[in-house]
Amino acid sequence: MLGFLSKLLKVALISTLLASILPVAAARHKEYGTQNYIYMGEFAKLRHKAELGDPDALFVLGNYYYKPPRGTNFKKDLRKSAEYYFKASVRGNPAAQYNYAFMLSKGQGVAKNLLESYIWFRLAAENDSPVAKHINHLSKNAVEVMGKQLTKVQRLLAEKKIQYYAKAIASKRYHRIKFANHRK
């Protein structure tokens, strides 16, 4: 009889624990499911804006692929991140220009290319966007360091490309600046 009571007590204890744990787990599952649903809705809006060429939406998507937000099904993809940063960069987004230059300097998602990295850091440093003050400062520091590593010929080539890119960005002829040359 004592053995039966101890087993019954164990079953009651386990069922009480399960009853207290399961609602919490269900609530968490529902919360994550809701978060993903809302996030996917936001993702669809961002994707649509990005397809229309909104540089801010392109930049945010680049961030999502670089460092996926918690609680989402996003997968880290440095290649896609670099592509989105590039697309936002040619549309004049200073933060994207900085991030793309950084990725080029480290070879993240794209082949390492210090000359192109220097060019995009310069474009970010010279970006006259009102929100670019902090980015301008960071980029100027990178330009100073990288400028010392380039030869005179490389700096001349960089100047020509910077002028070409700046002119294409100002005239909104984004197709003139190609990402394909940087594939890893």
Residue pairs with C-beta under 8 A, 6 or more apart in sequence:
32 71
35 71
35 72
36 71
36 72
36 73
39 69
39 71
39 72
43 64
46 57
46 60
46 61
47 57
47 61
49 56
49 57
50 57
50 58
50 61
50 84
50 87
53 87
53 91
53 174
55 87
55 88
55 91
55 92
55 93
55 96
56 88
56 93
58 84
58 85
58 87
58 88
58 91
58 93
58 96
59 84
59 85
59 88
59 93
59 95
59 96
59 99
61 80
61 84
62 80
62 81
62 82
62 83
62 84
62 85
62 88
62 96
62 99
63 81
64 74
65 74
65 76
65 77
65 78
65 80
65 81
65 84
66 76
66 78
66 81
66 85
66 99
67 76
68 74
68 75
68 76
77 109
78 103
78 108
78 109
79 109
79 110
79 184
80 109
81 103
81 108
81 109
82 100
82 103
82 108
82 109
82 110
82 179
82 182
83 109
83 179
84 96
85 96
85 99
85 100
85 103
86 96
86 100
86 179
86 182
87 96
87 174
87 179
88 96
88 97
88 100
89 96
89 97
89 100
89 120
89 123
90 165
90 168
90 169
90 174
90 177
91 169
91 172
91 174
92 127
92 129
92 169
93 129
94 124
94 127
94 129
94 131
94 132
94 135
94 136
94 139
95 124
95 132
95 135
97 120
97 121
97 123
97 124
97 127
97 135
97 139
98 120
98 121
98 124
98 135
98 138
98 139
100 120
101 116
101 117
101 118
101 119
101 120
101 121
101 123
101 124
101 139
101 142
102 108
102 117
102 142
103 109
103 110
104 110
104 112
104 113
104 114
104 116
104 117
104 120
104 182
105 112
105 114
105 117
105 121
105 142
105 146
106 112
107 184
109 184
110 182
110 183
110 184
111 182
111 183
111 184
113 182
114 146
114 149
114 150
115 150
115 154
115 157
115 158
116 182
117 146
118 143
118 146
118 147
118 150
118 154
118 158
119 158
119 161
119 162
119 165
121 139
121 142
121 143
121 146
122 139
122 143
122 158
122 162
123 162
123 165
123 166
123 169
124 132
124 135
124 136
124 138
124 139
125 136
125 139
125 140
125 142
125 143
126 136
126 166
127 135
127 136
147 155
150 158
164 176
165 177
168 174
168 176
168 177
169 177
